[in-house]
Amino acid sequence: MSLSVSRRLAAVTAIAVAGLFAATAPAALAAPTAVTAAPTPPDIPLANVKAHLSQLSTIAANNGGNRAHGRTGYKASIDYVKGKLDAAGFTTTLQTFTYNGATGYNLIADWPGGDPNSVLMSGSHLDSVTGGAGINDNGSGSAAVLEAALAVSRAQLQPTKHLRFGWWGAEELGLVGSKYYVNNLPAAEKAKISGYLNFDMIGSPNPGYFVYDDDPTIEQTFKNYYAGLGIPTEIETEGDGRSDHAPFKSAGIPVGGLFSGADYTKTAAQAQKWGGTSGQAFDRCYHSSCDSLSNINDTALDRNADAIAYAIWNLGAATPVPPGPSFENTADVSIPDSPGAAVNSPITVSGVAGNAPATTKVDVNIVHTYRGDLVVDLVAPDGSVYSLSNRSGGSADNIIQTFTVNASSEVANGVWNLRVKDAAAQDVGYINSWKITF
């Protein structure tokens, strides 16, 4: 990151979000509803990702201890990644630029096929600071994006969208490489990029699970992945505007991504959700010489690498159907322990003609230590109550689920509420988010 500023995937894929729209001009995307089935995303082998990290570590050790812009370690890193992609059948382009009197490099890799007018791009910065090897920042993102690209090749994926991957130079000096790439794209080429996914620091040793909140479709894709693992996420704020998604966003391109934390301190509440140590930084070796192979949390790296593949497969390889309007409330609402009163999370719906459909979708993300305590209802604007969950699920935790409600007798516009009551003592939680789709 710049100084300048196991799994339940098969089940989650069934609720996957809509693919990014192929638009003539890149605009913010509507929130999704459904897609036709995408190919099943692969489980990215952690061992493969770590093997790339070992290579980057060796490159740094053989080149003065770093992989920084203008240093031999950076060029060797680019050559390593390019060699892997060339052998896997990608068309690679080495883009050069000059900064601080030194030559910098961006590496762009295109997978054959897909709609050339709708490009899904994934990227990460490959440079380190001069003070260390940069294994978490940002070997982790670079290695995981590389392995996801190689998984595309192994699967011989035939995506709906054209898939492009990028590794950026001189990010640590102010997003120099990614700015150069975006600024030198002709307007017509910028318009073809329907989404850019950024991965900067995804293996932090005391990790959090943060999702960029820039584009709602991309954001919900990652949320759905983590919902399938039963892992709550938080909105990423620490690195907002400080990594390579920023130039794309400034150009009007929809962006999203993942982050596991840098030098901000993990709170007690975050440690309760995710494990790790409260009162310590997510990465105590951020921009330091100790950002080495020992500075990686394998579980976070593994989950985030799989999330990258999940997003590429679902956003790039699924065929979208026209979405209905969606409305979401992402504000946390604490659920008091019994005998506390029920709580409500409201959503104001407007601009929807007529009644709600018979297949109204309600996506619920409730973090709670005992879901069998909870009574969850959807309350329509006229006060009608639709039961979603009535103390079901026993001793399992959390309710992360999509419900289908026949609300065809209800006018769509108005204030809808998710109402949650804790009906038994000794367990606590909160409404993390919910969404209603017509």
Secondary structure by P-SEA (a helix, b strand, c coil): cccccccaaaaaaaaccccccccccccccccccccccccccccccaaaaaaaaaaaaaaaaacccccccccaaaaaaaaaaaaaaaaaccbbbbbbbbcccbbbbbbbbbcccccccbbbbbccccccccccccccccaaaaaaaaaaaaaaaaaccccccbbbbbbbccccccaaaaaaaaaaccaaaaaaccbbbbbccccccbbbbbbbcccaaaaaaaaaaaaaacbbbbccccccccccaaaaaaaccccccccccccccccaaaaaaccccccccccccccccccccccccaaaaaaaaaaaaaaaaaacccccccccbbbbbcbbbbbbcccccbbbbbbbbcccccccccbbbbbbbbbccccccbbbbbbcccbbbbbcccccccccccccbbbbbcccccccccbbbbbbbbcccccccccccccccc
